[in-house]
Amino acid sequence: MSNFPKDAMRMLKETSRTFYIPITFLQKELKYSVASAYLVFRAIDEIEDHEGLDNNVKYTILMQVSELFNKPFDNETYLKILGQTKEQLPAVTIRLAEWLQACPEDVLPIVTNAAREMASGMAKWSKANWEIHTREDLDDYTYYVAGLVGVMLSDLWEHYGEAKTDRELAIGYGRGLQAVNILRNQQEDLDERGVSFVPDGWNRADLFEYAEENLSKADEYMKSLSKKNIILFCRLPLALAHKTLAAMKEGREKMTRAEVEQTVEEVQVK
């Protein structure tokens, strides 16, 4: 793929280390599709996550960006939408058009549909200041930031010749990874952003249960995959999530670097 930016994988490594390694396991066309999709998602995510932007500004930008995905992407319009916020946003966000151009044309609609849905969902939750009161709220939030990525990946697997997979299990896979992130960053989110993703009446044990319930769906999802490079891709983030959960149950904040490296090796020799 001659139009795949040379530094796209470098940008991916800088912004999404958890997924950089599994993406390298994929075969060429699929690797480019997933890499560009993750960069697009990261570009949107950086807007939602930005500590210096007002929630209403985030809402306006994300809704307008979501609309842009309904037609061929216009970078000039996009940069106008970002306006003055460009100075505060990282390169991965500014260069969104490049990541879309890098995506193989035949799967671009799969990626842009997911990006449109993600941007509108993140806009809604930004406006609501991520106030999660019920299990339904948590399900909704984790769907928009992670579950729909699972659905998009399932669509890509199918496009590239993998059997059709259960989309509900794919959503569970995404939710499980996100729930582990929520547990890991629970105090930090509260201290730095004043945000809690914990439903009313829930404690940390309930969050662990929620993560485990969704990771078990991810384990089930794995059984439906048959292509080796896709299995390798899906196996690593899941193994890291399970082990991170186990480490936190022991009272540790996260896995050690040695444990992460060992997991990467184990996944490849299975």
N, C-alpha and C positions, 0 to 999 in steps of 0.2 A: 504494500500500500504506500505509494509514493507520497501521498498527501498527509501521512501521519507525522505530526510534528516531532522532530528529533528529541526535543526536550520534554515531550508529554510524559514519558515514563519517569523522567527525573522529577517533574512536578508532582506526579503521583506518589513517588517515593517520599518526597518532602511533606506531602499533605495527608497521606493515608497509608502509613507504614503497615498497618494491620492487613490491608488488602493488596499492597504492592506485591508481596511474595506470592500469594495464591494466584494473582492475575498472571504472573510470569509462567505459571504451570499450564496456562491455556494455549491452544494452538492459534496460529497467526491471526486469522480474521476475527475469531472469537475474542482473542486477547485485545485487539484494537477496539472492538465493540464495547467490551466491558471496561477497558481503561478509559475510553472517552466518556462513557456513561458515568463512571465514578467521578471524573473531573467535573462534569456538568453538575452532578449532585453536590459535589463539594463547593462549587461556585455559589450555588443557591444557599447551601447550609451556612456558608460564611456570612451571608447577609442576615439570616435568622439569628445566628450566634453572636453577632457583633455587639460588644458591650457598650460601644459609644453611640449607637443609633437608638433613637426613640422608637418605641413599639409601633406607633402610628405611622412613622416613616417606613419602618420595615414592612408593615402591612401594605402600604401604598406601592412600594417598590416591588414586593413579591407578587402582588396581584397583577401589576402591569407586566412583569416578566412572564407570569403564567400565561397571560393573553398572547404574548409574543410567540409562544410555542404553538399557537394554533395555525400559524402560517409560516412560510419560509422565513427563517430568522434574519432580522435586520439589525446589524451591529450598530449602525448609526443611531437608530431609535433606542436600542438597549443602553448605549452610553449616555444618551439624553435622559433616560429614566434614572440612571444612577446619579446623574448630575454631580453636585458637590460632594456626595458621599464617596465618589471615586478615590478621593485623597485618603480616605480611611480604610478602604477595602483592599484585600490582598490581590496579588497578581492572578491567582487562580480564578477569582471572580471577574476581574477586568477582562480576562482572555476567554470568557465563556464561548464566544463565537468560534474561536479556534478549535475548542474541544468538539463542538458540533460538526465543524468541517472535517475533523479527523475521523468521525464515525463512518463506518462503511454505509454507503447510501441505502442499501436494501434493508438495513435494520434501524435507520434513523427514525422512522415513525414510532418504533417501539420505545426508543430512548426519549424522544421528545414528548410522547404521551405521558410517560412516567414523570418526566421533569415538570410538565404542566401541572399534573396532579399534586406533586410534591410542593411546588411553589405556592399553590393556592392553599394547601393544607397548612403549610408553615406560616403563611400570611394570617390565617384564621387563628392559629395558636399564639402568634406574636401579639395580635390585637387583644387576645384574652389573657395576656401575660402568663401564659402556660399554667393557668389555674386549673389544676386537676383535682376534682372532688370525688369522682366515682371510678369504678373499674372500667366502665364504658368510656370515660374520658381518657383513661390511660391507654386503653385499646385503640382509641381513635388517634391519639398523639403518636403512639409507637407504630401505628400503621403508616402514617404520613411520612415519618422520618426513617423508617426501616422496613416495615412490612411490604410496602409497595415496591421496594428494591428487590425483594424476594420474588415478587410476581413478575417484574421486568426480566430478572435473570431467567426465570422459568420460560418466559416467552422467547428469550434468546436461545436457551438450550434447545427448545423445540425447533426454532428456525434453523439451527445448525445440526439437526438430525438426531437429537436426543428424544426419547419417548416423552409424551405429554405427562407432566407431573401435577400433583395436587396443589392447587393454588392456596388453599387454606393452610396446608402444611408449610408452604413457602412463606406465607405471611408469619406463621409461628416461628419459623427460622429467623426472620428479620427481627421480630418482636423479642425473641430470646436474647439476641446479641445486644439489642438496645436496652433491655432490662438489666443486663450485666453492667452496661455503661452507666445506667442510672444509679445502680448500687455503688459502683466504684466512685462516682462523682457526687454522691448525695450531699455530703457536707460542703464541698466546694461550690456546688450550685446554689446552696442556701446562703453561704457566706459571701460569695462574690456577686451573685445575680439576684439573691433574694427569691429564688424560685425553688419550689418543691414539686417533684413529680409523683409524690406519694398520695394516693387517694385518702380522703377523710376516714379516720378510724383505723387505718392500716399502720402496722409497725414494720420494722426492717425484716422480720421473719416472713410477713405477708409478701413483701417484695421478692424475697428469696424464692418463695413458693411460686410466685408469678413467673419468675425467670425460669425455674425448673420445669414448670408446666409447658412453657413455650419451647424450651430447649429439647424437651422430649418429642415435641412435634417435629423439630429439626432433625432429630435422630431418625424419626419415622420417614421423613422426606428423603434422607440419604439412601434409604433402602430402594427407592424407586429409580435411582440413577444408575446408568450402565457404562457411560463413556468415561474412560480412566481420567482424562485431563479435567473433566467437569467434577468428578468425584474428588480428585485432589484439591481442586479449587474450593469446593464446599466443605471439605473435611477440616482444613486448617483453622479458619475462623471459629468453627464450631468446637474444635478441640481446645482452642485457646479460651473460649468462653466458659466451657465446662471447668477447665483448670483454674481460671480466674475466680470463678464462683467458689470452688473448693478452697482456694487460698483465702478468700474473704471470710469464709466460714471458720477458718482457723484463726481469724483475727488479723490477717495480713491485708495490706492495702491492695497489693497486686502480685502477679507472678514475678520471679526474679528473671533477669536477662538470660541466665543459664537455662532456666526452665523453659523459657520461650524458644531458645535455640534448640533445645532437646526435643521440644514438641514439633518444631519444623522438620527435624530429621526423622522423627517417628512417623509422621504423616506420609513422608515420601517413600519410606521403605515398607509400609503396610501392604 
